[in-house]
Amino acid sequence: IAPDGMSLLGLTNSTVNWFPLTDPARRLRTVRSENTVLAVALSPDGKLLATAEGANGVKLRDVATGKVVEALWPEGDLPARQVAFTPD
């Protein structure tokens, strides 16, 4: 559930979709990655989307545009499998 409490994030392969809880058949927004997305997290302010993309690292995306604003790669051979934001 998104921080606004009004929408749900859904993940399918390389696509993240937002669905309003009041009308789950309608899609609010879609963000696509060129890689398979293993996990997703939305920042508390709803402005950034973090995606864990295995060996392709973690991407931070602007929610409004879907564009990558920062990319991070794990050290060693550990693929990125989870992402999370802290409340602050």
Backbone hydrogen bonds in HBPLUS format (Angstrom, degrees):
<---DONOR---> <-ACCEPTOR-->    atom                        ^
c    i                          cat <-CA-CA->   ^        H-A-AA   ^      H-
h    n   atom  resd res      DA  || num        DHA   H-A  angle D-A-AA Bond
n    s   type  num  typ     dist DA aas  dist angle  dist       angle   num
A0002-ALA N   A0007-SER O   2.85 MM   5  5.47 167.9  1.86 146.1 150.4     1
A0005-GLY N   A0002-ALA O   2.83 MM   3  5.51 163.9  1.86 125.3 131.0     2
A0021-LEU N   A0006-MET O   2.95 MM  15  5.67 170.0  1.96 135.1 138.4     3
A0008-LEU N   A0019-PHE O   2.76 MM  11  5.17 159.4  1.80 151.4 157.9     4
A0019-PHE N   A0008-LEU O   2.86 MM  11  5.17 155.8  1.91 147.9 156.1     5
A0010-GLY N   A0017-ASN O   2.76 MM   7  5.07 158.8  1.80 151.9 157.1     6
A0017-ASN N   A0010-GLY O   2.83 MM   7  5.07 163.8  1.86 149.2 154.9     7
A0012-THR N   A0015-THR O   2.92 MM   3  5.26 165.5  1.94 158.3 162.7     8
A0015-THR N   A0012-THR O   2.81 MM   3  5.26 161.3  1.84 136.4 143.0     9
A0037-VAL N   A0013-ASN O   2.68 MM  24  5.73 165.0  1.70 144.2 148.7    10
A0033-SER N   A0014-SER O   2.82 MM  19  5.17 155.9  1.88 157.3 162.8    11
A0016-VAL N   A0031-VAL O   2.82 MM  15  5.18 167.7  1.84 157.6 161.9    12
A0031-VAL N   A0016-VAL O   2.86 MM  15  5.18 158.9  1.90 152.4 159.2    13
A0018-TRP N   A0029-ARG O   2.93 MM  11  5.22 154.3  2.00 152.7 153.9    14
A0028-LEU N   A0018-TRP O   2.77 MM  10  5.27 162.4  1.80 145.7 150.4    15
A0023-ASP N   A0020-PRO O   3.09 MM   3  5.38 146.4  2.21 106.2 115.6    16
A0026-ARG N   A0023-ASP O   2.96 MM   3  5.78 164.5  1.98 129.1 133.8    17
A0038-LEU N   A0052-ALA O   2.76 MM  14  5.48 163.4  1.79 165.5 169.6    18
A0052-ALA N   A0039-ALA O   2.95 MM  13  5.12 164.8  1.97 139.3 143.4    19
A0041-ALA N   A0050-ALA O   2.95 MM   9  5.17 147.4  2.05 145.6 150.9    20
A0050-ALA N   A0041-ALA O   2.79 MM   9  5.17 170.6  1.80 159.6 162.6    21
A0043-SER N   A0048-LEU O   2.88 MM   5  5.27 170.4  1.89 156.7 158.0    22
A0046-GLY N   A0043-SER O   2.81 MM   3  5.05 155.9  1.87 112.9 121.0    23
A0063-VAL N   A0047-LYS O   3.00 MM  16  5.35 175.1  2.00 139.8 139.1    24
A0049-LEU N   A0061-ARG O   2.90 MM  12  5.08 156.5  1.96 143.9 151.2    25
A0061-ARG N   A0049-LEU O   2.78 MM  12  5.08 164.6  1.80 149.6 155.1    26
A0051-THR N   A0059-LYS O   2.93 MM   8  5.32 153.9  2.00 149.1 157.6    27
A0059-LYS N   A0051-THR O   3.01 MM   8  5.32 155.7  2.07 146.4 153.5    28
A0053-GLU N   A0057-GLY O   2.75 MM   4  5.26 158.9  1.79 161.5 168.8    29
A0056-ASN N   A0053-GLU O   2.93 MM   3  5.15 150.2  2.02 135.5 132.3    30
A0054-GLY N   A0080-ALA O   2.86 MM  26  4.40 132.8  2.09 155.8 146.4    31
A0057-GLY N   A0054-GLY O   3.05 MM   3  5.67 153.7  2.12 123.0 123.3    32
A0080-ALA N   A0054-GLY O   2.91 MM  26  4.40 159.5  1.95 118.6 111.9    33
A0058-VAL N   A0072-LEU O   2.69 MM  14  5.06 160.2  1.73 153.4 160.5    34
A0072-LEU N   A0058-VAL O   2.77 MM  14  5.06 166.0  1.79 156.7 160.9    35
A0060-LEU N   A0070-GLU O   2.78 MM  10  5.15 172.2  1.79 164.2 164.0    36
A0069-VAL N   A0060-LEU O   2.71 MM   9  5.72 165.3  1.73 156.7 161.9    37
A0070-GLU N   A0060-LEU O   3.31 MM  10  5.15 151.3  2.40 140.6 139.9    38
A0062-ASP N   A0067-LYS O   2.92 MM   5  5.58 157.4  1.97 159.1 159.7    39
A0066-GLY N   A0062-ASP O   2.62 MM   4  5.19 150.0  1.70 154.2 163.3    40
